[in-house]
Amino acid sequence: MVKIGDISLGEFPLLLAPMEDVSDPPFRALCKQLGADVVYTEFISSEGLIRDAARSTQKLDIYENERPVGIQIFGGRLESMVEATRVVEASNPDFIDINFGCPVKKVVSKGAGAGILQDIPKMMSLTRAVVKATRLPVTVKTRLGWDDKSKYIVEVAERLQDAGIQAISIHGRTRKQMYKGEADWSLIAAVKENPRMHIPVFGNGDVDSGPKALEMKNRYGVDGIMIGRASIGNPWIFKEIKHYLHYGESLPAPDFEERVEVCKSHLMKGIKWKGERLGIVEMRRHYANYFKGFKNIKPYRLKLCQTMDLNEILETLEEMKQMEWELVARENEIA
């Protein structure tokens, strides 16, 4: 049984990665319903939290039906991270995750996210301070290193464990790689194989199917897998991976009607959480992912994205369901 502190996650947990503008409560709820064992909030700026910025504090919203849930924070200033940790603790997540992996320039330039991989002593002092500031388990998400010349993750992971973290998720790329090339899981395996490591080690990067998940589990010996980009528009991936790991066979892909129903559920959950206007606007980024690969879908997608009328959106989705057989029949023709 894999545990973070006293929290049981199952034998081989699947984790929804924290993703900006993606892993909000509506999306987390869908992934949880469809098999995710652990979910994380979008990453939250420590500076935003201590300023009480509306965008940052809204991300603290968590719900009982998504537990266990982690709130992820990032920042480059120790004092701000400690204060933000106390704010986060008041929201009562199951654990607090520190983002040491975001490669985006605006984050890195502040010495936060993957930027801290250039200053390992600072990384350790910040981690120790966050651990000391909370009663909750603290976890870390990070990368292999800053670049090919600084892949110190085996040593770094051990030192983070010594600093008090209770689980680590490792993306198998350096910051310099961003999301290019293939993720290298061999160093993630080296972390897991380190005889001094006793906390769970979760692998992240390029897992997009049941067979791929089984390969990573068997080949690299990780304690679980974190799924990020492969879940966008595809919350079914958690269910599909679990089925494959258990039965050794792939589930049929969701048919078009199911895609529409889950997309509609996502929309309505978003409206409930954000209000109608913002819920409609922010759902637009997801339509392309839910219906990716179906020919002749563009006119419908444009219609969904060009109206603020909820009834019209729902009518369009229903109309799309009537096109199911034509669209599903053409799925195999996708280049």
N, C-alpha and C positions, 0 to 999 in steps of 0.2 A: 504494500500500500504506500503510495507516494503522499507525502505530507509537506505542507508549508507551516512550520510551527506545529500546532495541534490540529490544523485543518486538513482533513482527509480529502484527497483529490481523485481517488480511484487508483487502479493498477497501472494505467498508462494514460494520463490525462492529455486532453487536447485543449489548448489555450487559444483564445482569441486575442491577437496582438492589439496593443493600443495603437490606433491610427487616427491621425488628425482628420477631422471632418468626416469620419466614417464610424468609429466605434462609440457612438452616442447611445443613450438608453434604448431608443427604438431598435437600432441594429443589434445591440447586445441582447435584447429580449428575443429577437428572432434566432440568433445564433445559439442562445441557451436552449430554446425550444427544440432546436434541430441538432443538439448533441454536444455543444461546447461545454467542457467541464469547468473552465475558469474563464472569466472575462475581465478585461481591463478598460478603464475609461480612456478617452483621448488624453494625450499628455497635457498637463496643466502647468503654466508658467508660475514659478514660485513668486516672482515679482508681481504678477497679476493678482495672485491670491492675497498677498499682503497689502496691496492697494485696494482690495475689494472690487476689482474690475469685474463688471457684470458677466462678460464672456467667460472669464476664468471660474468664477464662483458657480455659474450654471453647470459647468462640467463636473461639479461635485455631486450632482444628483445621482443617487443610486437607489435601487429598489430591492426589496426582500427576495423577489423571485429570480434575481440574477446572481445570488450568492453561490459560491464564493466569488467576490469581486475585489479587484485591486484598483486603487486610485494611483495614477502615475504622475509624478511631478518632475520638473526639470529646472535647472538653474545653475549659475556659476558662482554665486555668492553664498558662503556658508551661513551667514546670519539669516539671509532670506530663506534658504532651504529649511533651516531649523524652525523659523516662524511659520513657514508654509506647512511643515509637517504637523505642527500643533493644530493648525486650521483644518487640515485634512483629517486628522484623528477625530475631530469633533463630528465629522460626517459618518463615522463608524463603518469604514470599509473593513474587509477581512484582513487586508494587508496594504502596505504602502510600497509602491515600486518606484525606483529611481531610474530615470532615463539617462543612460550614458551611451546611447547609440544613435540618436537622431542625426543624420548627416546634413540636414538643411543648413545652408550658409548663414541665415539670420540667427539660428540657434548656436551653431558652432562658433560664430564670430564673438559670441558673448562668453566663450569658455564653458558652454553648457552642452548637453547632449554628447555627441561623439567628439566634440571639441576638447573635452576633458581627457581624452585618450593621449593627448600631448603632455599631460601633467599628471602622472600617476600618483605622486605624493598628495596632490590636491584631491584627487579622486578618493583616496583613502581617508583623508581627514574629513571630507564632506560626508562620506558614508558613515564613519564612526559617529559624527555629530547627529545625523538623522536617526541612526539606531538608538542613540542615547536619549533622543528627544521624544520617543514614543514607546508605548507599551505594546504596539502592534508589531507583527512580523514585518521585516523590511526585505524586499527583494530587489534585484537589479536586472535591467535589460541592457546589453552592451553589444559590441562588435569584436572582431578578432584583434583589431588594433587600428592605428591611424592610417598606416599604409603597409606595403609589403615588407618594409624594413623594420616594422615595429609590431609584429604579431606576438605580443607578450601575454596572450590571453590565459595560458596555463598558469603562469605566475600571478597574473592579475586576479584571476578567479579565486585562487587560494588566499590571496591577501584580502580580497573582499569578504570571503568566508570568515577569516580571522577578525575582520572589522565588525562582524556580527550579522551579516545578511543570512537569510534562511532559504534562499533559492536563487538561481541565476538562469536567465534566458540569454542565449548567445546567437546573434545573427552571423551567419558564416561568410561575412564579407568585411572588408576594411572600410573606413570612412571614405577613402579615396575612390573606392570602387562604386560608391553610392549603391545603386541597384543593378549595376552592369555585371556581365559575366555570370558564371555559375557560383553558387554558394559552396564554400569549402567546409565540409563537415568533419574533416579529419582532425582539425584542432579542437573542435567541440568534443570529439571522442577522446582526445588527449586530456581534456579537462576532466571528463567523466572517469577516465582510467587512472587519474592521479590518486594514489592510495590515501592521501591526506584529505581528499574531498569527501564529505559526508552529506552535504546538502543536495537537493535535487538539481539536476542539470537539464535544462530544456533546450532543444535545438530549434532553430528558426532559419528559414530561407529555402524557397523553391519547392516546398511540399505542396502539391496541387492535386493529389489523387490518393486513393487507397494503396495502390501498389508502391507509390513513392514513399508513403508513410511507413509501410511495412519494411521497405528496404532500409530506410534511415533507422528505424527501431532495431532491426536485426544487425545491421552493419556497424552502427556507431554506438549502440548501447545506451542511448539517452533515456532519461526518465519520463519524457513526454515531448510533445511537439507543439510549437506555437505556430499558428496559421495567421498570416497577414493578408497580403494582396489577393491570394487565391480565394478568399472568402467574400471579396467585394462583389456584390451582385450574385453571390453563390453561397448563401448561408447553409445550404444543404451539404456543403463539403464535410462538415463535422459528422453528420449522420452517415455519409458515404464512407468516410475513412473508418469509422467504428465498425460498420458492417463488414468492410473488407478485412479488417484486422481480426474480426471474430469468425467470419465464415470463409474467408479466402476467395470471395467473389464480389464483383462490382454490382452495385444497385443500378437499376435503369435510371437514366437521367430524368429529372422532373419534367413532366409534360408541360405544354404551354399553358394549360389552364392553371396548373399549380404555380407556375411562375407568376401569372397574373395575380393569383390570390395572395401569394406571399408579398409581392410588390405592393398590392393594395393594403395589406396589413401593415407593412413598413410605413406607407404613407399616412395611414390613420393614426398609428402610434406616434409618428412625428408631429402630426397636427395636435394631438392630445398633449404632447410635451412642450411644443414650441409655440402653439397657436397656429391658426389656419394659414395666415399669410406666409410666415417663415417656414412652416411645415411644407407648404406647396413649393416654395422657391428652392429649399434645400434638398428636396426629393429629386429635383431635376437632374442632379449629378449622378443619380443611381439608375435611371431608366435604361441608359445605354448598356450598363452592366447586366441588368436583369434579362435583357432581350438581345444580348450580344450574339451574333452569329446567324440570326434569322434573316433571310433575304426579304426584301420589300417591307422591312419594319420601319425604315426611316420616316415616311410620312406620318405614321402613328406616333413615333417618338417626338417628332417636331410638334405635333398637336398637343401632346402631353406637356411639352416645355413652353408652349407659347400662350397658355391660358392661366388665369388666376381663379377660374371658376371651378370649384371642387366638383360640382355635379357634372360638368363637362368632362373632367378628368376621369371620373368614375364611369361615365357613359362610354368614353373612348376605350377604357380598359375592358369593359364588357364587350364592346364591338371587336376588340382584338381577340377575345376568347372565341368568338364565332369564326375567326380565321384559323383556328388551331390546326386543322388537318393540313391545310395548304402549307402553313409555316413549318410544322413539324416534319412534313414529308420532304421539305427542301433543306432540312438541317444538314444532311449528309453532303450537300453540294458546296458547303462553305469551304472557301479556299484556306 
